[in-house]
Amino acid sequence: MDESTLRDSEVVLLVYSRYIDKSDFAEEMVFCKLLETTTSTADIYVKPNNYLRINNIRIENITPCAADGAPVKLL
């Protein structure tokens, strides 16, 4: 996940998926959503959680990781 501020102070949440495909790393953008209110933890939590629920993706099927070694917390 990443959050970016656009012109006019619009904030979007970008969610990417990184995975292994035929022994190679691959990356795809899952979604890009406008954050209508604030960039609080609660607001950022809602968008991916709704996406998973609507698309019937179980949280147990997701493995958190960070390329830079930073600690990761899954929704």
N, C-alpha and C positions, 0 to 999 in steps of 0.2 A: 504494500500500500504506500501511496504517496499522496500528499496534499499539495496543491499549487494554488497560488493567488494570481488571478488574471487581472486585466485592466478593470477599472470600475470596482475594485475590491471583491470581485466574484471569486469564490473558492470552489475548486473541484476536487473530488476524491478519485484517484486513479487506482484501480486494483489490477494487479498482474498475477499471472500464474506461471511459475517456472516448474518444468518437469523434464523427465528424461524420455526421449523419443528415439527408439532404435539406437541406443548407446550414445546419443548426442543430447546436449542440453537444448531445450526449446523454451520460448517465452511467448505468451500471448496476453493481450489486454483483455481482462474479464469484463470490466465496465468502467465508465467514467460518469460520475454523478455530481451534480451541483449540490453543494452544501448550502441550503437556504438560510440557515440560522447562524450558528457559530461553529468553531472547529474544536469544540469540547470533545472529550473522550466519549461521552454519551452520544453525541451527534454522529461522530465517526463510526461508532459501533453499530448504529441502526442500519446504515446502508448495506454493508456486507451481510449482516445478519438477515435482513429482508431478502437479499438476493439468494442466499443459501436456502431460505425457507421456501420462496416462490419456485425455485428450480429443483426442489427436493434433493438437495445435496446435504448429506449428513456431515456434521462437524468432525466426526470421528474419521472421516475419509481425507482429512486435510492434515498435513504435517507442516508445522511452522519451521522456518529456517531464515537465517540472515547471512548474506554473503560477507558482511564485514565483521562477523563475530559478535555483534551486539546481541544482548539478551532479547528473546522473542517471547511474546505472550499471545496466545491464541484467544480469539474472542471469548 
